[in-house]
Amino acid sequence: MRRRHGGRAAALVAVVLLGVPASGALDGGPLPAGRDGAGVATPPVASWPLDAQRVPASEGPWVAAWMAAVTPPLGEGDLEERLENRSLRNVVSVSVGGSAVRVEVSNRHGDAPLLVSHATVALAEGRGPAALPGTMRELSFEGLAGVSLPAGREAWSDPVRLGVPDGAGLLVTLHTLEVPRTGTYHRWALQPGFVAAGDHAADESGAAFAPGGGGNGGGGGGDSRGAGRWWFLSEVQVRSDTVRGAVVVLGDSLTDAAGATPGAGRRWTDVLARRLREEPDAPRLSVLNAGLSGNRLLRDAPVDRPFDGDGGLARLAEDVLEPAGAGTVIVQLGINDIRRDPAGGDAGKLVAGMRRLAGEARAAGLTVVGATLAPCEGSRLWTGRREEVRQRVNAEIRSGEVFDAVLDLDLALRDPERPERLRPAYDSGDHLHPNDAGHAAMAAAVDLSVLGGRVTGPP
């Protein structure tokens, strides 16, 4: 599954911005009451060259505090009907905080323009759609209130002043007037998203928004269309003088956190971020989750599962090298290359792919940490032949000749009595994905001293 329109490298082309003045970047002022979304007309537009990376030296340094690996959805051909003239309230948790924020709006996988007429960011009040009073900020794009992104493009908002605490929940709300048939999203947000009919981007109250249920579906009142995913949002950056870089975790469903409690911040990457914030002498680093359920290292997603994403080798450039401050990558991929191979997997090819990924990441200046493949006896698709391949791959990883450092998730998660399977206390029930206790064990197995990598500095 190759992208047809390019990605972040193409973001510097001309895009169309709405010709409506915003409240101003970095003004930190409060917003007026929400606008009525009924009968919305398309505002005037103007063509602008959007420089996605231009940040004055006085406004840096910036570091990625949250990201999502985005893909096209499957069977979402009615997106226009479902998501046009809707306010999509994405709920995200940043691993580190700062004094200002900006977001990346994405139409990377769209097949037509995406028109966002109004965008806001606020601190979340609890786990619902309501904003903490007084924290709502209007986002602008080159000083204008909205942006129209051509197919395959992404754009950064202007920075706005907002005091963001470490680990804070943010609400990033996008009012969409035109939506492509092929969307750009992250399928498993593992926490509710919220949708409202019309333009409620500036609403502090969550009354107009439908609850998203258990993290991957709508429910309750209001308009639940699109809830439970992260729509058209790929990264959030904060301005910080103390955060020294970012750790990107390139992974599959174990990193995407299948098996963890939705909405509870118990992904292993969340727990790792808390370790970095709380443990004495830990480096001050952001943790970015680039997990995609079903993702493989060597092969792109099949046509019937586009949300599995491009293979890890193909994702390196955009999902690992692009986020601001990335200095270390943890590679947690490979088990799906074995499980989903009808022949049972090829240890030699898989290790060769790991060496290639590690070499490319090192060439870009990153430290590369490789995770051993976790046990999964008893899970769907497990066979003795596949287990032998997993063991051979893990032996190569542990040799120290593939990656700069090793994260031994196999050792952290396996049952001492039957090492081919997950420890029962860590098993979510499908014998493949860890539960909350398993995610905590994964995070505890990380040696924080190897995560320094490249550091940020003044731009």
C-alpha positions in Angstrom: 0.0 0.0 0.0 2.0 3.0 -1.2 0.8 6.5 -0.7 -0.4 8.1 -3.9 0.1 11.7 -3.1 3.3 11.9 -1.0 3.6 12.8 2.6 5.1 15.4 4.9 8.0 16.1 2.5 5.3 17.5 0.2 3.9 19.9 2.8 5.8 22.9 1.6 3.7 23.2 -1.6 1.1 25.9 -1.9 -2.2 25.2 -0.1 -5.4 27.2 0.3 -6.1 29.0 3.5 -9.4 30.5 4.6 -9.4 34.2 4.3 -10.8 34.8 7.8 -8.6 36.5 10.4 -7.9 34.3 13.4 -7.4 35.6 16.9 -3.7 35.7 16.2 -0.8 33.3 16.9 0.7 33.4 20.3 -1.8 35.8 21.6 -3.1 33.5 24.3 -6.5 35.2 24.4 -9.9 33.7 25.2 -12.3 32.8 22.5 -15.8 34.0 21.8 -18.7 31.6 22.2 -19.1 28.7 19.6 -20.4 29.5 16.2 -23.7 28.1 14.9 -22.9 25.3 12.5 -26.3 25.3 10.7 -26.2 26.3 7.1 -22.5 27.0 7.0 -21.3 28.6 3.8 -17.8 28.2 2.6 -15.8 31.3 3.6 -13.6 33.2 1.1 -10.3 31.4 0.4 -6.9 32.6 -0.8 -3.8 30.7 -2.1 -0.8 30.7 0.3 2.6 29.0 0.3 2.5 27.3 3.7 6.0 26.9 5.2 5.4 24.0 7.6 8.8 24.4 9.4 9.3 28.2 9.6 9.6 29.1 13.3 11.4 32.2 14.5 14.3 31.5 16.8 12.6 33.4 19.6 9.8 30.8 19.5 11.9 27.6 19.8 12.9 25.0 20.6 10.0 22.7 19.7 9.6 19.0 20.3 6.9 16.5 19.3 4.8 15.7 22.4 2.2 13.4 20.8 1.8 11.7 17.4 -0.3 9.1 15.7 0.6 6.9 12.8 -2.1 7.7 10.2 -3.6 5.5 7.5 -6.5 5.4 5.1 -9.6 3.7 6.5 -11.5 0.8 5.1 -15.1 1.0 3.9 -15.4 4.7 4.7 -16.8 5.8 1.3 -19.5 7.9 3.0 -17.1 10.2 4.8 -18.7 13.2 3.2 -22.1 12.4 4.6 -20.7 11.3 8.0 -18.1 14.0 8.6 -18.9 17.1 6.6 -19.9 20.1 8.7 -18.9 18.3 11.8 -16.7 19.3 14.7 -14.3 16.4 15.4 -12.9 16.7 18.9 -9.7 14.6 19.1 -8.6 13.8 22.6 -4.8 13.3 22.9 -2.4 13.0 25.9 0.9 14.7 25.5 3.9 13.0 27.2 5.6 16.3 28.0 4.4 19.9 28.4 5.5 23.3 27.3 4.6 27.0 27.1 3.0 26.9 23.6 1.5 24.4 21.2 0.9 23.8 17.5 -0.7 20.9 15.6 -0.3 19.1 12.3 -3.5 18.7 10.3 -3.3 15.8 7.9 -4.9 14.9 4.6 -2.0 12.5 3.8 -4.3 9.7 2.5 -7.1 11.8 1.1 -8.2 11.5 -2.5 -9.6 15.1 -2.6 -9.2 18.3 -0.6 -9.9 18.6 3.1 -11.4 21.9 4.2 -11.1 22.8 7.8 -12.8 26.1 8.5 -12.1 26.4 12.3 -9.7 24.7 14.6 -9.0 25.0 18.3 -6.9 23.5 21.1 -7.6 23.4 24.8 -6.7 21.5 27.9 -9.2 18.7 28.6 -11.3 18.8 31.8 -11.3 15.2 32.8 -11.7 12.5 30.2 -14.8 13.8 28.4 -15.2 16.4 25.7 -15.3 19.5 28.0 -12.4 21.9 28.0 -10.8 23.3 31.2 -12.4 26.8 31.5 -10.1 29.5 30.2 -7.8 27.3 28.2 -9.5 27.3 24.8 -7.3 28.7 22.1 -8.1 29.4 18.5 -5.6 27.9 15.9 -4.6 29.8 12.8 -2.7 28.9 9.6 -0.5 31.7 8.4 -2.7 34.0 10.4 -5.9 32.8 8.9 -8.7 30.8 10.6 -8.8 27.7 8.4 -7.0 25.6 5.8 -7.8 23.6 2.7 -5.4 20.8 2.2 -5.0 19.2 -1.2 -4.9 15.4 -1.4 -1.7 14.0 0.2 -0.8 17.1 2.1 -0.3 18.2 5.7 0.0 21.6 7.4 1.1 23.0 10.7 -1.0 25.5 12.6 0.6 28.7 13.9 1.9 28.4 17.4 -0.4 29.6 20.3 0.6 30.3 23.9 -0.9 27.7 26.2 0.6 26.4 29.4 0.6 22.6 28.9 1.5 20.4 31.9 3.4 17.2 31.5 1.1 14.4 30.7 -1.9 16.7 30.0 -4.9 15.8 28.0 -5.5 18.1 25.0 -8.6 18.6 22.9 -7.8 19.4 19.3 -11.1 20.2 17.5 -11.4 20.5 13.7 -14.6 21.8 12.0 -14.7 20.1 8.6 -16.6 21.7 5.7 -15.3 19.5 2.9 -14.1 15.9 3.5 -12.5 13.5 1.0 -14.1 10.1 0.4 -10.8 8.6 1.5 -10.0 9.9 5.0 -6.8 10.1 7.1 -7.1 8.6 10.6 -5.7 6.4 13.3 -8.1 3.5 13.7 -7.4 2.5 17.3 -7.3 5.6 19.5 -8.0 3.5 22.6 -10.0 6.4 24.0 -13.2 8.1 23.1 -13.3 10.8 20.4 -16.2 13.2 20.1 -18.2 14.6 17.2 -20.8 17.4 17.0 -22.9 18.5 14.1 -22.0 22.0 13.0 -19.2 24.3 14.2 -18.6 23.7 17.9 -14.8 23.9 17.8 -14.7 26.8 20.3 -17.2 25.3 22.8 -15.7 24.8 26.2 -18.7 22.7 27.2 -18.9 19.2 25.8 -22.7 19.3 25.7 -22.9 19.3 21.9 -20.6 16.3 21.5 -21.4 12.7 21.4 -19.5 10.4 23.8 -17.3 7.9 22.0 -17.9 4.9 24.2 -15.1 2.4 24.9 -12.6 3.9 22.5 -13.6 2.7 19.1 -17.2 3.5 18.5 -19.9 5.9 19.1 -22.6 5.8 21.7 -25.0 7.9 23.7 -26.6 11.1 22.4 -25.4 13.8 20.0 -23.6 12.9 16.8 -21.3 9.9 17.3 -20.1 9.6 13.7 -16.3 9.2 13.6 -16.0 8.9 17.3 -13.2 6.7 18.8 -10.6 7.5 16.1 -8.1 10.3 15.7 -9.2 12.1 12.5 -7.0 14.3 10.3 -4.5 14.9 13.1 -0.9 13.5 13.0 1.3 15.4 15.5 1.3 17.9 18.3 4.4 19.9 19.2 5.1 21.9 22.4 7.7 24.6 22.9 10.0 23.7 25.8 13.5 24.7 26.9 13.8 21.7 29.1 12.8 18.7 27.0 15.9 17.3 25.3 14.4 15.2 22.6 11.9 12.4 21.7 11.8 8.6 21.7 9.7 7.2 18.9 8.3 3.7 19.3 7.7 2.1 15.9 5.4 -0.8 16.6 2.4 -3.0 16.0 -0.6 -3.8 18.1 1.5 -4.3 21.3 2.4 -0.6 21.0 -1.0 0.5 19.6 -2.0 -1.1 23.0 -4.6 -3.7 22.1 -5.4 -5.3 25.4 -4.9 -2.3 27.6 -7.8 -0.5 29.3 -9.2 2.2 27.0 -8.9 5.8 28.1 -6.8 5.0 31.1 -3.3 6.0 30.0 -2.0 2.4 30.5 -0.3 1.8 27.2 3.3 0.8 27.8 4.4 4.0 26.1 2.3 6.0 28.6 3.9 4.2 31.5 7.4 4.8 29.9 6.6 8.5 29.6 5.7 8.6 33.3 9.0 6.8 34.2 10.9 9.5 32.3 9.0 12.3 34.1 9.2 10.8 37.6 12.3 8.8 38.1 15.3 10.6 39.5 18.0 11.4 37.0 15.9 10.2 34.1 16.5 12.1 30.8 13.7 14.6 30.0 12.4 13.1 26.8 9.1 12.9 25.0 7.7 9.5 24.1 5.9 9.1 20.8 3.6 6.2 20.0 3.9 5.2 16.3 2.1 1.9 16.8 -0.2 0.4 14.2 -2.2 -2.7 14.9 -1.4 -5.4 12.3 1.7 -3.6 11.1 4.6 -5.6 9.7 8.3 -4.7 9.2 8.8 -5.9 5.6 5.4 -5.7 3.9 2.7 -3.1 3.4 -0.9 -3.6 4.4 -3.0 -5.9 2.2 -5.7 -4.1 0.2 -8.5 -5.4 2.6 -6.7 -4.0 5.6 -5.3 -0.5 4.7 -5.4 0.5 8.3 -2.5 -1.9 9.0 -0.3 0.8 7.3 2.8 0.6 5.2 5.6 -1.7 6.4 8.0 -0.4 9.1 10.8 0.1 6.6 8.5 2.3 4.5 7.2 4.2 7.6 10.7 5.1 8.9 11.0 8.4 7.1 7.6 9.9 8.0 6.8 8.3 11.3 10.3 8.2 12.9 12.6 10.7 11.3 10.1 13.6 10.9 8.8 14.2 14.4 10.6 17.1 16.0 13.4 16.1 18.4 13.4 12.4 17.5 16.7 11.0 18.8 15.9 7.4 19.7 13.7 4.8 18.0 12.5 1.6 19.7 11.7 -1.0 17.0 8.8 -3.2 18.2 8.0 -5.0 14.9 8.3 -8.5 13.4 5.7 -10.8 14.9 3.1 -10.1 12.3 5.7 -10.8 9.5 5.8 -14.3 11.1 2.2 -14.8 12.0 0.7 -13.6 8.7 3.2 -15.4 6.5 1.5 -18.5 5.1 4.9 -20.2 5.0 5.5 -19.4 8.7 8.0 -16.5 8.3 11.7 -16.2 7.3 14.1 -15.4 10.1 16.9 -14.4 7.7 14.8 -11.9 5.8 13.3 -10.5 8.9 16.6 -9.9 10.6 18.0 -8.4 7.3 15.1 -6.0 7.4 15.9 -5.1 11.0 19.5 -4.4 10.0 18.4 -2.2 7.2 16.0 -0.2 9.3 18.7 0.2 12.0 21.3 1.3 9.5 18.9 3.9 8.0 18.0 5.3 11.4 21.6 5.5 12.5 22.5 7.3 9.3 19.9 9.9 10.3 21.6 10.3 13.7 19.2 8.2 15.8 20.0 5.6 18.5 18.2 2.3 17.6 16.8 0.0 20.3 15.4 -3.3 19.1 12.7 -5.2 21.0 12.6 -9.0 21.1 9.4 -10.6 19.8 7.0 -11.4 22.6 5.7 -14.9 23.1 2.2 -15.8 21.8 1.7 -19.6 22.1 -2.1 -20.3 22.1 -3.0 -17.3 20.0 -4.6 -17.4 16.6 -2.1 -18.3 13.9 0.5 -19.7 16.3 2.3 -22.8 15.2 5.4 -24.6 16.3 7.1 -23.6 13.0 6.4 -20.0 13.6 7.6 -20.3 17.2 11.0 -21.6 15.9 11.3 -18.6 13.6 10.5 -16.2 16.5 13.2 -17.8 18.6 15.8 -17.5 15.8 14.9 -13.8 15.3 15.2 -13.2 19.1 18.6 -14.9 19.2 19.9 -12.5 16.5 18.5 -9.5 18.3 20.0 -10.5 21.6 23.4 -11.0 19.9 23.9 -7.2 20.0 24.8 -7.1 16.3 21.5 -5.8 14.9 20.6 -2.8 17.1 22.5 -0.4 19.4 20.6 -1.7 22.4 18.1 -4.4 23.2 14.7 -4.2 24.9 13.9 -7.8 25.9 10.1 -7.9 25.8 10.2 -11.6 25.4 11.9 -12.0 28.8 9.7 -9.4 30.4 6.4 -11.0 29.3 7.0 -14.7 29.1 5.8 -17.4 31.5 8.8 -18.8 33.3 7.1 -22.2 33.3 6.2 -22.1 29.6 8.4 -19.5 27.9 6.6 -19.9 24.6 3.5 -18.2 26.0 2.6 -15.0 27.9 2.7 -15.1 31.7 -0.9 -15.6 32.6 -0.9 -12.5 34.8 0.0 -10.4 31.8 -2.4 -12.1 29.2 -5.3 -10.0 28.1 -7.1 -13.2 27.2 -6.1 -13.7 23.5 -2.6 -15.0 24.3 -1.1 -12.4 22.1 -1.7 -8.9 23.6 -0.7 -7.9 27.1 -3.1 -6.5 29.6 -2.4 -3.4 31.8 0.0 -5.4 34.0 1.8 -6.6 30.9 2.1 -3.1 29.6 3.6 -2.0 32.9 6.1 -4.8 32.7 7.1 -3.8 29.1 7.8 -0.2 30.2 9.7 -1.4 33.3 12.0 -3.4 31.0 13.3 -0.3 29.2 16.8 0.8 30.2 16.4 4.6 30.4 20.1 5.2 30.1 20.1 4.2 26.4 17.4 6.6 25.4 19.4 9.8 25.1 20.1 9.9 21.4 20.1 13.1 19.4 18.9 16.1 21.4 17.1 19.3 20.5 18.6 22.7 20.5 17.7 26.2 19.5 16.5 26.3 15.9 
